């Protein structure tokens, strides 16, 4: 896997295995564009559509990652309303996924995908796409694990190809509620409703919330592993 480095601590403590980072076949040259934070999800989706339209005018292929099927379909409707023709890749049409992924790197293609869709399949760039910047990846939310975000980002700039990615966030994103709890989340949502346009200096809040969620999940898995060992121990004693 190319995304184990952010989970190396858990892999060592739970499974007693080490993580070794191996250089890619060709040096990655993908570029990270500045993260954009907005007060509400409506503003965020609008900005995502604007970014997709801008890249589409350059004929670059665009891949937009979403956290759920509902959000992928909502975004596809917004893109269609702006005259674009997005393709949805959300694991509902498994038989068609390989063909959709194969076409996702062609000029002017816009693909909206959930994190489970088409995983592990390379998106190969179409003819002359590398000359106009390669695949552009839009991350619409932070996931509950950095590893999943990296999987999405890693869809561009593979095998030395050019590519760019940008993260879009809003103060009513789910990761903030899961990471900080309902009370603090409600305050952030209220702040977002009062704000207009892009907000600055808040990216660290999202990363902090994501780290909290990862630590909580790690503790849950340790507890689960402990109870499983105790169950096996009891079974052996009874036997």
N, C-alpha and C positions, 0 to 999 in steps of 0.2 A: 504493500500500500504506500501511497505517497503522502498520506495525511496522519501518520502515527506519531509524529514528533510532539504534537501538542498533548498527546495522551501518554507520554513516556512514563510519567510518574505513576499512573495507575497500572500500566502494564507491568512495571517493575514490582509494585507492592502486591498486586493481586495474583499475577501469573508468573512472577519471578523471571521475566525475560527482559532483555535489554533492547533498546531501539538504536539502530545505527542509521544515520542519514547517508544515503548513497547519491552522489551527484547525478543529475539528469544526463541523458544521452547527449543533448546539446544544451548550451547555456540558455536559461529562460530569459526572454527579453520583453515579457509582458509589462505593461505600465499600470500603476495604480493611480487613478484620478481622485481628486479630493472628495472625501465623504460629505454628503449633503444631509443636514438634519432639518426637519420641519415640525411645526406644531401639531398638525393633524395628519391622519392617513390620507384624507382627500387631497391635501396639498402635495403630499408625497407621491401619490399615484399620478397626479397631474404633471409633476416634475419628471417622473419616470417616462411618461408618454412623450413629453417634450424632448427628452434625451434620445428616446428611440426614434422619433421623427427626424431629429437632427442627424443621427447616424445613418438612418435610412436614406436621407437625401444624398449622403456620400456613397451610397450603395454598399455600405458595410453590412455584413450579417450581424444580427443582434440576438443574444440569448438572455432572457430575463428569468431569474429564479424566484419562485414563490414558495411559501411554507405549506400551502394547502391547495386542494383542487378548487375550492370555492374562490380563493383569491386569484388563481390562475385564470379561471373563467371570467371573473370580474374585470381583470386587467385586459383580457382579450377583447371584451366588449368595448372598453375605453379606446383601445388601439383601433378597433374597427370603426368606431365613431369618428376617428381622425383620418379615415381613408386608407388605413393600412390593412394588410391581410395576414394576421398572425396565425401561426400553427401552434396548437396546444399539445404539449407533451406531459401528461399527468398520470401515467400508469393505468389509465382506463382503457387504452387501446394498445395492449402489449404487442399484438401481432404487427402493428404499424410502426412501432417505435424505432426499429432499426432503420427503416426507410426515412423516417422523419429526421433522425440524427444525421443520416448520411447527407441529407439535403440542407441541414442547418448552417453549413459553412458556405453556401452559395451566395452570390451577390444579391443584396436586397432582401434576404430571408429574415423574418422575425419569428423567433420561437419562444413561447412562454412555457416554462417547465416547472414541475415540483421537484423537490430534492431527491425523490426516489426514481424519477423517470430517466431512462437512458443512461443510468450510472455505469461507468466502466467502458463506455464506448467513445472512441476518439471522434471529434468533430473535425473532419478534414476540410481544409479551405478550398474553395472553388478557384477557378482560373483567374489569376491576377488579383485575387483578394488580398494577398500579402502586400501588394503594392499600395493599397489604400488603407492599411492599418490592421488588417486581420479581423478576427472575431472580437466583438465588443460584448462583455458580460455585465449585466445589471443585476445587483443583489438587492432585492426589495426589502429584506428584513434580516436581522441576525437570528441564527438558529440557536438551539439550546446547547450546541457543542461547536467549538471552533472548527473541529474536524469537518463538519458538514459544510460550513462556509468555504473552507479551503477546497473541498471537492468541487463546489460550483465555480470558484475562481479558477481552478485548474483546468476548466474546460477550454480556456483560451490560452494561447501562448505555448502550445504543446509542440514537442519536437523542434524547438528553435523557431517556431512561427511567431510573428508579431501578434499583439493583442492588447486590449485594455480592459479594465474593469472598474466599476464604481459602485459604492455602497450608498443606498438611500435609507434613511431612518426617520421615524417620527415619534413624538412623545406619547403616543397611544399604542406603540408596538407591544406585542404580547410579552416579549423578553423582559421588559421593565416590570410588568406586573408579577411575573414568575420570580424575578430576581429580587425585587424590593418589597413585595407584598402589596395588598390592596390599598392601604392608607397612603403610602408614599406614591404609589402609582396614580391614585386619584388626584394628588396635588400636581403631579407632572402633567396629567391630562388637562387639568384646569389651567395650568400655565400655558399649555399648547393652544388652548382655545382662545387665549388672550393675545397670542403672538401671531404675526403675519410674516410670511416669507421665510427665508432661510435663517436658521438659528446657528450661532457659532459657539464653540467651546464646550459642547455637550457630548462629544463622541466618547469621552472617557466614561460617562455614566453607563452607556450601553455595554461597553467592554466589562465594566465592573459587575453589572447585572449578569452578563453571560458567565463570568468566572464564578459568581455565587451559585448559579444553577449547576454548573459543571461540578463544583465541590459537593453540592447537595446530592447529586446523582451518584457521585463517587462514594459518599457515605452510605447511601441506600444499597449500593451493590456490595459494599463491605459487610453490611449487616446481613444481607441476603446470603452471602457466602458463609458467614459465621453460622447462621441457623442451618444451612445445608450441611456443614461439617458436623454440627451437633446432632442432626438427624441421622447422619450416617454412623456416627459414634454410638448412638442409642440402638440402632439396628444391629450393629456388631455385638453389642453387649447382650441384647436379647437373643441373638443367634447362639 
